Amino acid sequence: MKPFSKHLLVASVLAACSTTAAADTFSIEEIATADNFRSSFPRDMNEQGFIVGISSFPTNVDIDLSQLTAAQLASLGITDIEEVEELTPAQYEFIVNSLAANTNNNFLQKPIAPYQAFLYDGMTLPVSFFNEPEDVSTITYLNSINGANTAVGMGYGAYKPVDFTYTDSEGDEQTNTFYVRDYISRGVWYQDGQTATVAPPEQSILGGESAIMDVNDSGLAAGYASIGVSPGAATTIESCTPEEDSESIQTRPVEVCASELWLELHNATANNIAPILYYSRSNYSSRRSIYDIRGYLWQLDANGEVISSTELGTLTERREEDQSDFSSYAYAVNNNGIAVGQSYTYHPDRGAIRMPAIFVDGEAIAVTESDEYFWGSANDINDNNRAVGYLTATRAGNLRNTGFYYDVDSATMETLPGFFNGSSTVPSDINNNGLVVGTGEIEPTLSTTRRRVGFLYDTAAENAEFINLNDAIACDSPYFIVDARAVTDSGEIVASALKTEEYVDGNGETQTREVSVTIKMDPIEGELNNCREEENKVERSGASFGGILLAGLSLLGFFITLSRRRQHKNIKKS
């Protein structure tokens, strides 16, 4: 649970300094991005002002050009790697994106992690969970932090070299080095530099996967873990090893074959919910797996060790003919032990879909049974047992998200109005007084991608309106707020914002680009602006964020890489 005090949004003008900006209803402090990363995305903030989140796009990775394919080198205009002394910013960006872990499907190349967890406690510190800070292939996330400064998240396994030898059709022995990991992911507890991990029940084939998404004040953690290999994945992986009487040649380890399948499923889109079924594609990531996943609650002790665990159910049982993974996920838990998240279920026309779920005593409860909706998630719940999330339906030929407010005690749901009818809206947080923050569209166009802003909405107020948080800061602010992620009892908001920075391109010319930064917003007495209607407004370009930000806690692939900062790179040549 991430609460917020019941204030009017108010304003004041602060003296300018290197990390603050003048504001009309909020003072703004920019939280420094971790060293050697370009952008940052906050996930949570506690009353002490500690912030956890994710740093995006590493800017200082040594590149081994010998690992690139001939096609990749040709795309970079490189004919001889021995002649390369320094990469241009564009070349470096291309390589990092091409080798990004969890997207690159060439297991002959060691991936580069595009994200790393950070903790802000007055200083922004990169967080390494697995004592391998020098390994650039390990993705880490921090998702939540409670009042005791206990943070939780997840980390993906590091890729390690594995030699595989086989005899080809000519009778010659061939040896290739592949990069595989001991496990997909582990849920992580983190405090004062100490870590503990939560192991999943099912660890066969690829080591299993688990994640911790939230932790309440008593150390009850919510997340998910693998409980078994799905029927379809088991059949496919079995075929990775040829039968003894087969003429087929096994050219890669079973782990690589299984990893290719996991990656394909992980990056798959939910085309069964496309606006025009069978004739269009969805931009919603289905984030499937080779494993059946279940939401979990883990009671953790003061050292992060598991005292007890509760497996959470699904909204319905898997159908006999369905061979794919069938899963549930817990994304948040309140101090009453009620969790919220997602679960697979079935739509009468669309097949298997992920819908919002409330978890009470291990049972998954639907927030709606309406066939109007194809997808959705419950993202947060407060201590009054009010949850918020989004539901997805077709509007004007496109998939749009509608925010909802659900009262667990009365089992009633209300949709949130958004900025206009059809505005795709994703709430991320609700406080004990009913204030909701998140991200919503502000452009009523027919485009599939529209400009988004961070919002605040008071569910307890009569005639409440959605507040664009960009109207709560000065019109000449360098920041454009795209997503409000978390709020505290003292009224502070942590948000993602865009700002423009300069960099030098490969020709030595100064260019500009937008980067994402983390900002902390403090409410002070004042009035709201409406910069969009001011005659001499400063035009601040907004971002059109895709499915990962829309999905909020749906990990994360969950996170957007915007632009990349230039630095000189040392090139390791073979």
Backbone torsions as a table, in degrees:
resi	resn	phi	psi	omega
1	MET	NA	139.8	-179.1
2	LYS	-129.7	93.7	-170.7
3	PRO	-81.2	170.6	-178.5
4	PHE	-150.3	132.6	-177.7
5	SER	-72.2	154.9	-174.6
6	LYS	-88.0	85.9	179.2
7	HIS	-116.2	158.9	156.9
8	LEU	-75.1	148.3	174.3
9	LEU	-73.9	127.3	-170.9
10	VAL	-131.5	170.4	-165.4
11	ALA	-138.0	163.1	177.2
12	SER	-166.9	157.8	177.9
13	VAL	-106.2	123.6	-179.7
14	LEU	-101.3	153.8	173.5
15	ALA	-64.2	138.9	-177.8
16	ALA	-71.3	142.7	173.0
17	CYS	-149.5	-177.0	-172.2
18	SER	-65.2	-25.0	-175.5
19	THR	-120.2	7.1	178.8
20	THR	-128.0	161.3	178.7
21	ALA	-135.3	150.9	177.0
22	ALA	-60.6	140.9	-178.3
23	ALA	-140.9	154.9	-179.6
24	ASP	-93.8	-40.2	176.8
25	THR	-122.4	-6.2	176.3
26	PHE	-140.7	142.9	161.1
27	SER	-85.7	147.1	-175.7
28	ILE	-122.7	130.4	171.8
29	GLU	-116.7	122.3	174.6
30	GLU	-81.3	126.4	178.3
31	ILE	-86.9	124.0	-175.6
32	ALA	-57.6	136.1	173.4
33	THR	-72.1	143.6	-179.0
34	ALA	-57.1	146.2	178.3
35	ASP	-54.6	141.5	175.8
36	ASN	68.7	22.7	170.7
37	PHE	-132.0	152.6	-176.3
38	ARG	-89.8	-43.7	-173.2
39	SER	-128.2	165.3	175.5
40	SER	-141.9	151.1	179.6
41	PHE	-133.0	115.5	179.9
42	PRO	-74.9	154.7	177.1
43	ARG	-120.4	-34.3	-176.0
44	ASP	-162.4	161.5	177.0
45	MET	-147.9	140.8	177.6
46	ASN	-106.4	-178.3	-175.9
47	GLU	-65.3	-26.1	178.8
48	GLN	-77.4	-4.2	-178.8
49	GLY	85.1	8.6	174.7
50	PHE	-73.1	137.1	-177.2
51	ILE	-125.0	137.3	173.0
52	VAL	-120.1	151.9	-179.7
53	GLY	-177.3	-155.0	-172.5
54	ILE	-132.7	127.6	171.3
55	SER	-87.8	141.1	-173.4
56	SER	-122.1	140.3	175.3
57	PHE	64.2	97.5	177.2
58	PRO	-69.3	136.9	-175.1
59	THR	-107.4	2.8	-174.3
60	ASN	-141.7	53.4	179.4
61	VAL	-100.8	131.9	173.2
62	ASP	-69.0	130.9	-176.2
63	ILE	-106.5	127.3	174.3
64	ASP	-96.0	99.3	-175.6
65	LEU	-65.0	-21.9	-179.3
66	SER	-67.9	-16.6	179.1
67	GLN	-83.3	-12.5	-177.7
68	LEU	-78.8	148.4	177.1
69	THR	-75.9	164.4	177.8
70	ALA	-60.5	-37.6	179.4
71	ALA	-65.9	-40.6	178.4
72	GLN	-64.7	-43.7	178.7
73	LEU	-62.8	-39.8	178.4
74	ALA	-62.7	-39.4	178.2
75	SER	-62.3	-28.5	179.8
76	LEU	-88.0	-4.6	-177.5
77	GLY	75.0	24.1	-178.4
78	ILE	-104.3	122.6	178.0
79	THR	-105.0	-26.0	-179.8
80	ASP	-141.3	112.0	-175.9
81	ILE	-66.4	-22.0	179.6
82	GLU	-70.0	-18.2	-178.8
83	GLU	-90.1	-7.2	-176.3
84	VAL	-86.4	119.5	177.6
85	GLU	-100.6	-31.9	-178.8
86	GLU	-152.8	136.4	176.4
87	LEU	-80.6	146.0	170.5
88	THR	-76.3	161.0	176.3
89	PRO	-55.1	-38.6	-179.3
90	ALA	-67.7	-39.7	178.1
91	GLN	-64.8	-45.3	-179.8
92	TYR	-60.9	-43.6	-179.7
93	GLU	-63.2	-41.5	179.1
94	PHE	-60.7	-44.0	-177.1
95	ILE	-67.3	-46.3	-179.6
96	VAL	-61.3	-42.0	178.5
97	ASN	-68.0	-37.1	-178.9
98	SER	-68.4	-33.1	-176.8
99	LEU	-98.7	11.8	-174.7
100	ALA	-60.6	129.0	177.9
101	ALA	-60.9	144.6	-179.5
102	ASN	73.4	4.2	171.9
103	THR	-128.7	-37.1	179.6
104	ASN	-72.1	123.8	-177.0
105	ASN	-101.7	13.2	176.7
106	ASN	-98.3	101.1	-174.9
107	PHE	-82.4	6.7	169.2
108	LEU	-85.2	-7.6	179.0
109	GLN	-111.9	135.6	177.1
110	LYS	-76.2	123.1	-176.9
111	PRO	-69.6	163.1	173.7
112	ILE	-115.0	128.8	-179.6
113	ALA	-73.0	122.5	179.4
114	PRO	-80.6	-12.7	-175.9
115	TYR	-133.1	150.3	172.7
116	GLN	-146.1	142.0	179.6
117	ALA	-65.2	149.3	170.3
118	PHE	-134.7	154.7	173.9
119	LEU	-127.4	129.7	175.6
120	TYR	-110.0	118.1	176.6
121	ASP	-128.6	34.8	-169.9
122	GLY	111.3	-25.6	171.3
123	MET	-133.8	148.9	178.2
124	THR	-90.1	118.1	-174.9
125	LEU	-119.6	129.8	171.6
126	PRO	-69.3	145.0	-176.7
127	VAL	-118.3	122.5	175.1
128	SER	-110.5	125.8	-174.3
129	PHE	-87.4	-33.4	-163.6
130	PHE	-111.4	23.8	175.0
131	ASN	58.1	29.0	175.7
132	GLU	-130.2	57.5	-174.9
133	PRO	-63.0	-21.5	-179.5
134	GLU	-80.9	-11.7	-178.9
135	ASP	-83.5	114.9	-174.1
136	VAL	-85.2	4.8	-176.9
137	SER	-99.0	-1.0	-173.4
138	THR	-95.6	113.3	174.4
139	ILE	-81.9	133.1	175.1
140	THR	-131.7	146.2	176.8
141	TYR	-130.6	144.0	162.0
142	LEU	-116.0	126.9	-171.6
143	ASN	-107.5	-27.5	-172.8
144	SER	-155.5	154.8	175.7
145	ILE	-144.4	132.3	-177.6
146	ASN	-97.6	-173.9	-175.8
147	GLY	-67.7	-18.3	177.8
148	ALA	-91.6	11.2	-178.4
149	ASN	63.6	27.3	172.3
150	THR	-88.0	121.9	179.8
151	ALA	-106.7	150.0	178.4
152	VAL	-134.7	155.0	-179.9
153	GLY	-174.1	-140.3	-178.7
154	MET	-158.7	157.6	175.0
155	GLY	-140.2	139.2	175.5
156	TYR	-86.9	150.4	179.9
157	GLY	-65.3	149.6	176.9
158	ALA	-75.4	144.4	177.4
159	TYR	-81.7	131.2	-178.0
160	LYS	-125.6	148.3	-177.7
161	PRO	-72.8	136.7	176.3
162	VAL	-132.9	120.9	178.1
163	ASP	-84.0	135.3	179.0
164	PHE	-130.8	124.9	-178.1
165	THR	-113.0	136.1	177.8
166	TYR	-145.8	165.8	177.6
167	THR	-104.9	122.9	-176.1
168	ASP	-79.6	-178.2	-174.9
169	SER	-67.3	-17.2	177.7
170	GLU	-90.8	-0.7	-179.2
171	GLY	86.5	5.8	179.8
172	ASP	-90.4	143.8	179.2
173	GLU	-83.8	130.6	-180.0
174	GLN	-122.5	140.7	177.2
175	THR	-129.0	127.4	176.5
176	ASN	-124.0	149.4	176.4
177	THR	-103.7	117.5	178.0
178	PHE	-105.7	160.4	177.4
179	TYR	-115.4	116.2	-179.5
180	VAL	-131.9	165.2	180.0
181	ARG	-119.9	155.6	-177.2
182	ASP	-69.4	-26.8	178.9
183	TYR	-155.0	160.4	178.9
184	ILE	-74.6	-58.4	-177.9
185	SER	-154.0	161.1	174.9
186	ARG	-137.0	135.5	170.4
187	GLY	-67.2	141.7	-171.9
188	VAL	-129.2	135.4	168.5
189	TRP	-103.6	137.4	-175.5
190	TYR	-142.7	129.6	175.7
191	GLN	-157.4	130.2	176.4
192	ASP	51.3	40.0	177.8
193	GLY	81.9	-3.9	179.5
194	GLN	-99.2	143.6	-179.5
195	THR	-129.3	154.9	170.6
196	ALA	-143.7	150.3	-178.0
197	THR	-119.2	155.7	177.3
198	VAL	-110.0	119.1	-178.6
199	ALA	-87.3	142.3	177.9
200	PRO	-79.6	155.8	176.9
201	PRO	-61.5	-39.1	-178.4
202	GLU	-102.7	121.5	-178.4
203	GLN	-129.5	8.5	-177.9
204	SER	-70.3	158.0	175.9
205	ILE	72.8	-69.3	-177.3
206	LEU	-118.6	16.9	175.0
207	GLY	86.7	-4.1	177.4
208	GLY	79.2	175.2	178.0
209	GLU	-143.8	144.3	174.9
210	SER	-150.3	159.0	179.0
211	ALA	-153.8	146.0	170.6
212	ILE	-111.2	125.1	-174.4
213	MET	-102.4	-25.7	-175.1
214	ASP	-157.9	158.2	175.9
215	VAL	-145.4	134.0	-179.8
216	ASN	-92.0	-174.8	-172.1
217	ASP	-70.3	-18.2	179.6
218	SER	-98.7	9.2	178.6
219	GLY	83.8	13.6	175.1
220	LEU	-81.9	118.2	-174.6
221	ALA	-105.5	142.7	178.8
222	ALA	-114.9	141.5	178.1
223	GLY	-176.4	-143.7	-179.9
224	TYR	-155.4	161.9	-178.0
225	ALA	-156.5	152.6	178.4
226	SER	-73.8	137.2	-179.3
227	ILE	-119.6	-9.1	-180.0
228	GLY	178.1	159.3	175.7
229	VAL	-81.0	134.7	-178.7
230	SER	-66.9	154.0	-178.0
231	PRO	-58.1	-44.7	-178.6
232	GLY	-65.5	-41.8	179.5
233	ALA	-65.6	-39.5	179.4
234	ALA	-59.7	-41.7	179.3
235	THR	-66.0	-44.5	-178.7
236	THR	-64.8	-43.4	-177.3
237	ILE	-69.0	-31.9	176.8
238	GLU	-60.8	-33.8	-179.8
239	SER	-75.8	-7.2	178.2
240	CYS	-65.2	-26.8	179.2
241	THR	-104.8	115.1	-179.3
242	PRO	-63.3	148.4	175.1
243	GLU	-67.0	157.0	-173.5
244	GLU	-59.6	-35.7	-178.1
245	ASP	-90.7	8.8	-179.2
246	SER	-84.1	150.1	175.5
247	GLU	-88.4	-2.9	179.4
248	SER	-67.9	148.5	180.0
249	ILE	-110.3	127.6	177.3
250	GLN	-82.8	113.5	-174.2
251	THR	-104.2	0.4	-179.7
252	ARG	-151.5	156.8	179.7
253	PRO	-64.2	156.6	176.9
254	VAL	-58.1	-37.2	-178.9
255	GLU	-61.3	-35.5	178.1
256	VAL	-71.2	-42.7	177.1
257	CYS	-59.3	-44.7	178.9
258	ALA	-67.3	-36.1	179.3
259	SER	-65.9	-37.2	176.4
260	GLU	-61.7	-41.0	178.0
261	LEU	-66.5	-45.5	179.4
262	TRP	-58.7	-44.2	-178.2
263	LEU	-64.9	-40.4	177.1
264	GLU	-60.6	-44.0	179.4
265	LEU	-69.4	-40.1	-178.2
266	HIS	-61.4	-36.2	-176.4
267	ASN	-100.2	8.4	-179.8
268	ALA	-69.9	153.6	175.7
269	THR	-104.3	154.3	-178.4
270	ALA	-86.4	75.0	-176.1
271	ASN	-70.7	-15.7	177.6
272	ASN	-71.4	-9.9	175.5
273	ILE	-107.7	13.0	179.1
274	ALA	-55.7	148.1	-176.6
275	PRO	-54.3	-42.6	176.9
276	ILE	-113.5	100.1	-172.4
277	LEU	-57.1	131.7	178.9
278	TYR	75.7	-5.3	-178.1
279	TYR	-123.2	-3.6	179.6
280	SER	-145.9	170.7	-178.2
281	ARG	-113.1	151.6	176.9
282	SER	-94.8	146.7	173.1
283	ASN	-98.3	15.2	177.3
284	TYR	-90.7	125.9	178.4
285	SER	-76.6	132.3	179.3
286	SER	-85.6	-20.2	177.4
287	ARG	47.5	53.4	-179.6
288	ARG	-83.6	179.2	-173.3
289	SER	-149.7	166.7	169.9
290	ILE	-77.2	-11.7	-176.9
291	TYR	-105.7	149.1	159.6
292	ASP	-75.2	131.1	-177.3
293	ILE	-112.7	147.1	171.8
294	ARG	-130.9	142.2	169.0
295	GLY	-61.0	147.7	-179.2
296	TYR	-137.9	149.1	164.5
297	LEU	-116.1	127.8	177.2
298	TRP	-119.4	125.3	171.3
299	GLN	-85.5	119.2	-175.9
300	LEU	-107.3	146.8	176.8
301	ASP	-88.9	-171.7	-175.1
302	ALA	-66.9	-14.6	178.4
303	ASN	-106.7	8.9	178.7
304	GLY	82.0	6.9	178.8
305	GLU	-81.6	146.4	-177.0
306	VAL	-77.6	121.5	174.8
307	ILE	-87.8	-43.6	179.2
308	SER	-154.3	161.9	179.8
309	SER	-142.3	151.8	178.1
310	THR	-131.0	119.8	175.0
311	GLU	-80.3	133.0	-178.1
312	LEU	-98.3	150.5	-173.5
313	GLY	-85.0	-173.5	174.2
314	THR	-114.4	162.9	-177.4
315	LEU	-67.4	-26.1	175.2
316	THR	-153.5	173.3	178.3
317	GLU	-86.4	152.4	176.6
318	ARG	-66.6	137.2	176.9
319	ARG	-72.4	149.7	-174.8
320	GLU	-59.7	-35.4	-177.6
321	GLU	-81.9	-9.7	-178.4
322	ASP	-84.3	112.8	-178.1
323	GLN	-97.6	-5.5	-179.0
324	SER	-79.4	169.1	176.0
325	ASP	-61.3	146.7	-179.6
326	PHE	-134.9	115.2	-160.4
327	SER	-140.1	166.4	169.1
328	SER	-135.8	160.2	-174.8
329	TYR	-144.4	133.8	175.0
330	ALA	-104.9	127.0	-174.8
331	TYR	-110.2	-21.2	-179.2
332	ALA	-155.0	154.8	178.3
333	VAL	-143.4	138.9	179.3
334	ASN	-96.0	-178.4	-177.6
335	ASN	-75.8	-3.5	173.5
336	ASN	-95.0	0.6	178.6
337	GLY	82.6	12.4	177.5
338	ILE	-93.0	128.6	-178.4
339	ALA	-109.5	159.3	177.3
340	VAL	-135.7	157.8	179.0
341	GLY	174.6	-131.0	-176.8
342	GLN	-136.9	158.0	171.9
343	SER	-150.8	145.5	170.3
344	TYR	-70.4	145.2	172.4
345	THR	-151.5	-167.1	-177.2
346	TYR	-125.6	135.0	172.8
347	HIS	-97.0	142.2	-176.1
348	PRO	-61.1	-25.4	-178.7
349	ASP	-113.3	-21.1	-170.0
350	ARG	-109.1	-3.6	179.8
351	GLY	78.5	-146.2	-176.2
352	ALA	-71.4	127.1	-179.7
353	ILE	-136.0	157.1	175.7
354	ARG	-100.0	126.0	-176.6
355	MET	-129.2	159.9	179.7
356	PRO	-60.2	143.2	178.9
357	ALA	-137.8	140.0	171.7
358	ILE	-107.5	130.1	-176.5
359	PHE	-109.2	111.4	179.0
360	VAL	-122.4	122.3	-178.7
361	ASP	52.6	37.9	177.2
362	GLY	84.8	-11.6	-177.2
363	GLU	-91.9	139.1	177.3
364	ALA	-89.4	127.3	-178.1
365	ILE	-118.6	131.9	179.3
366	ALA	-78.4	145.6	175.3
367	VAL	-87.2	-18.7	176.9
368	THR	-157.0	149.9	175.7
369	GLU	-109.9	8.8	-175.4
370	SER	-68.9	134.2	176.9
371	ASP	-76.2	-3.2	178.8
372	GLU	-64.8	-28.1	-172.6
373	TYR	-103.5	141.7	-176.5
374	PHE	-110.0	-15.0	-171.1
375	TRP	-161.4	165.6	175.5
376	GLY	163.9	173.8	-179.4
377	SER	-156.9	145.8	167.3
378	ALA	-97.2	122.7	-169.3
379	ASN	-103.4	-24.4	-178.9
380	ASP	-158.6	160.3	178.3
381	ILE	-146.4	138.7	179.6
382	ASN	-98.4	-178.1	-176.2
383	ASP	-78.2	-5.4	171.3
384	ASN	-92.3	10.2	177.8
385	ASN	64.5	33.5	172.7
386	ARG	-105.0	126.4	-177.5
387	ALA	-110.5	156.0	174.4
388	VAL	-132.3	155.2	177.9
389	GLY	-176.9	-156.0	-179.5
390	TYR	-139.8	156.6	175.3
391	LEU	-128.2	142.5	-174.3
392	THR	-111.4	133.4	177.2
393	ALA	-145.1	169.4	177.0
394	THR	-85.5	127.3	176.9
395	ARG	-132.7	121.0	178.7
396	ALA	52.0	41.6	175.5
397	GLY	80.3	6.9	178.9
398	ASN	-131.6	155.9	173.8
399	LEU	-78.4	127.8	178.7
400	ARG	-130.5	147.6	178.5
401	ASN	-97.9	135.9	175.0
402	THR	-113.8	125.5	177.4
403	GLY	-70.2	148.4	176.7
404	PHE	-135.1	161.6	178.8
405	TYR	-128.9	123.8	-173.2
406	TYR	-126.2	127.2	176.8
407	ASP	-95.2	110.5	-176.6
408	VAL	-64.9	-40.2	-175.2
409	ASP	-66.5	-37.6	-179.9
410	SER	-98.9	-4.3	-179.7
411	ALA	55.1	43.5	179.6
412	THR	-121.0	145.9	-179.5
413	MET	-124.3	140.3	172.3
414	GLU	-127.2	142.0	174.0
415	THR	-87.5	151.2	179.1
416	LEU	-91.8	146.8	-171.7
417	PRO	-72.2	-28.8	-175.0
418	GLY	71.9	-176.7	-179.0
419	PHE	-76.1	-25.2	177.0
420	PHE	-162.4	167.4	179.7
421	ASN	-64.7	118.2	-178.1
422	GLY	97.0	1.2	176.4
423	SER	-70.2	120.4	179.4
424	SER	-69.8	120.8	-168.8
425	THR	-129.9	131.5	179.4
426	VAL	-129.3	101.9	173.2
427	PRO	-71.4	143.3	177.9
428	SER	-115.2	-21.1	-171.4
429	ASP	-150.8	146.4	170.6
430	ILE	-136.7	138.9	-179.6
431	ASN	-99.5	178.9	-176.6
432	ASN	-70.0	-14.8	177.6
433	ASN	-101.4	6.6	174.4
434	GLY	90.7	9.2	176.1
435	LEU	-80.5	134.4	-177.1
436	VAL	-119.1	137.9	173.7
437	VAL	-126.1	158.2	180.0
438	GLY	173.4	-146.3	-179.1
439	THR	-134.8	143.5	-178.8
440	GLY	-150.9	156.4	180.0
441	GLU	-80.9	144.2	179.9
442	ILE	-120.4	1.9	-179.2
443	GLU	-112.9	111.5	-179.2
444	PRO	-81.3	63.9	178.1
445	THR	-105.7	172.8	177.8
446	LEU	-88.7	1.3	-178.5
447	SER	-65.2	151.3	176.2
448	THR	-73.3	-22.1	-178.6
449	THR	-124.9	120.3	-175.6
450	ARG	-129.1	156.3	-176.8
451	ARG	-63.0	139.5	-175.3
452	ARG	-121.1	153.5	176.8
453	VAL	-139.2	158.5	170.7
454	GLY	-74.7	143.5	-177.4
455	PHE	-131.2	164.0	169.0
456	LEU	-132.7	138.2	-179.3
457	TYR	-143.2	134.2	-178.0
458	ASP	-102.0	104.7	-178.4
459	THR	-71.0	-15.6	-177.3
460	ALA	-93.1	-8.9	-175.7
461	ALA	-91.1	146.3	173.7
462	GLU	-76.3	140.5	178.8
463	ASN	54.4	37.1	-179.0
464	ALA	-66.7	148.3	177.1
465	GLU	-122.4	154.0	173.4
466	PHE	-70.2	131.7	178.8
467	ILE	-104.3	120.0	171.8
468	ASN	-75.4	115.8	-175.7
469	LEU	-65.6	-14.6	173.3
470	ASN	-73.6	-17.0	172.7
471	ASP	-85.6	-1.7	179.9
472	ALA	-102.5	4.7	177.4
473	ILE	-128.3	168.0	-175.6
474	ALA	-61.8	146.2	-177.3
475	CYS	-65.1	-24.1	178.9
476	ASP	-99.1	19.1	177.5
477	SER	-62.6	142.7	176.5
478	PRO	-76.3	-2.6	-174.4
479	TYR	-106.0	143.2	169.8
480	PHE	-121.6	113.8	-172.3
481	ILE	-82.6	121.8	-176.5
482	VAL	-108.5	-19.5	-176.2
483	ASP	-158.5	122.0	172.8
484	ALA	-92.2	119.1	-170.6
485	ARG	-97.7	-40.2	-173.9
486	ALA	-155.0	157.8	180.0
487	VAL	-139.8	161.3	-177.7
488	THR	-122.2	170.6	178.4
489	ASP	-62.0	-27.8	179.1
490	SER	-83.2	2.2	174.8
491	GLY	90.7	8.8	177.8
492	GLU	-81.3	143.9	178.0
493	ILE	-119.2	137.9	170.6
494	VAL	-110.6	134.5	-170.4
495	ALA	-144.8	161.4	170.4
496	SER	-94.7	134.7	179.2
497	ALA	-138.6	151.4	174.9
498	LEU	-96.5	143.5	169.4
499	LYS	-143.6	161.3	-177.8
500	THR	-96.4	135.6	174.8
501	GLU	-129.7	159.4	177.3
502	GLU	-97.9	151.4	172.7
503	TYR	-149.9	165.8	-179.4
504	VAL	-106.2	125.6	-177.5
505	ASP	-83.0	-175.4	-176.1
506	GLY	-67.0	-16.0	177.6
507	ASN	-95.2	5.8	179.7
508	GLY	80.8	11.2	-178.8
509	GLU	-98.2	145.5	-179.5
510	THR	-80.8	127.3	178.4
511	GLN	-124.0	170.0	175.9
512	THR	-123.2	154.4	177.3
513	ARG	-153.9	160.1	175.9
514	GLU	-93.6	137.6	174.2
515	VAL	-126.2	156.8	177.1
516	SER	-94.9	133.3	178.0
517	VAL	-127.5	159.1	174.6
518	THR	-93.4	130.5	176.5
519	ILE	-125.1	146.9	174.1
520	LYS	-110.3	128.6	-174.5
521	MET	-113.9	123.9	179.8
522	ASP	-109.7	119.8	-179.3
523	PRO	-73.6	136.9	178.6
524	ILE	-140.3	152.7	-175.2
525	GLU	-49.7	133.6	178.6
526	GLY	167.7	-161.2	-179.0
527	GLU	-131.6	156.0	178.2
528	LEU	-75.7	149.9	170.2
529	ASN	-92.3	175.4	159.4
530	ASN	-139.4	80.0	-173.7
531	CYS	-60.4	-28.4	-177.5
532	ARG	-66.0	-21.3	-178.4
533	GLU	-104.1	-0.4	179.6
534	GLU	-78.3	140.6	-173.7
535	GLU	-63.3	-38.7	-176.8
536	ASN	-108.4	39.0	-176.8
537	LYS	-65.0	156.1	172.7
538	VAL	-91.1	122.1	-179.0
539	GLU	-78.1	114.5	179.8
540	ARG	-108.2	118.6	-175.4
541	SER	-72.0	128.0	179.1
542	GLY	-93.7	167.3	-179.1
543	ALA	-106.7	144.7	171.7
544	SER	-100.6	101.0	-174.3
545	PHE	-88.1	144.5	-175.8
546	GLY	-89.8	-159.2	-169.6
547	GLY	-59.8	-29.1	-173.7
548	ILE	-69.4	-40.8	178.0
549	LEU	-71.8	-34.7	178.4
550	LEU	-62.7	-37.1	-178.4
551	ALA	-76.7	-8.4	175.9
552	GLY	60.5	-100.8	-173.7
553	LEU	-90.8	14.3	-175.5
554	SER	-83.5	77.1	-151.7
555	LEU	-44.1	149.0	-162.5
556	LEU	-35.0	30.8	149.4
557	GLY	-46.9	-12.4	172.3
558	PHE	-25.1	-3.0	-170.6
559	PHE	-137.4	147.3	-168.4
560	ILE	-93.5	132.3	169.9
561	THR	-97.1	124.1	-178.2
562	LEU	-94.2	-95.2	-176.7
563	SER	-114.5	173.6	-176.1
564	ARG	-125.0	138.3	179.9
565	ARG	-87.1	142.5	-178.7
566	ARG	-83.6	136.1	166.9
567	GLN	-145.1	155.4	173.9
568	HIS	-69.0	138.4	-176.2
569	LYS	-115.4	139.1	168.9
570	ASN	-85.3	127.4	-177.0
571	ILE	-103.4	123.5	176.0
572	LYS	-89.1	118.1	-178.7
573	LYS	-109.9	142.8	-179.4
574	SER	-74.8	NA	NA
